Amino acid sequence: MTRLLVIVNHIESQPGLLTQWMISENIEFDLRIGGVSRLPEPSALSDYDGLIMLGGGYMPDETDRAPWLDAEARLSQHALETDLPQFGICLGGQLIAHVIGGDVRARTGAPEKGYTWIDMTEDAAQDPVFSAIGRSASFVESHVDRIVDLPPEATLLATSTACRFQAFRFGNAWGTQFHPESSGQNIRKWDAQKLQELGFNKETLLEQAEERSEDSQRDAKALLTAFFDVVRNRDT
């Protein structure tokens, strides 16, 4: 059975829809929670077929607040060195960007919250993961920090109006700024006052969720399922 290591970086950034998709795809997953569960040593990645790293309210080098991020970065680096497929979401994607020499900055540019239109680049159509969806899709966003630069070896796969680096590939690693594992139910838990301070209205975001959630979840499932296929086919 295909086995994934899944790392949760924040209690409010759980696997969400990803859990049922892994179960439906007959994938075994080992869920580790940063700050609670001990992360395996990089050599232990040989016990897994792939790595998924989720979001969280930290910068990828903010090890004073989140000391496990050092260990997570080492796992990501080892996955790169051994060509183990990895998928990073929000902080997870930023961490991959940080490991490969990209630039991640706190509170830079306009924040994005709620369902956001993401445009795929021409390279996305040739990518084994992103070719599973069309030229544009609406996914849940929740970030004020962002990737602002990537090394030239990285391939830009998706962009949005406010955030140029929405998704990228580097070798067998994929990173997204958006949250394919999230749904409108996540937005219901968000603090209306904090959203207002950032210039967003919670009711408007929920209305957008009502309109877009079905199509978004279809695209998100196709995206993650394509990654699962990459994991399965790694040694074939």
Disulfide bonds with the S-S distance in Angstrom:
none
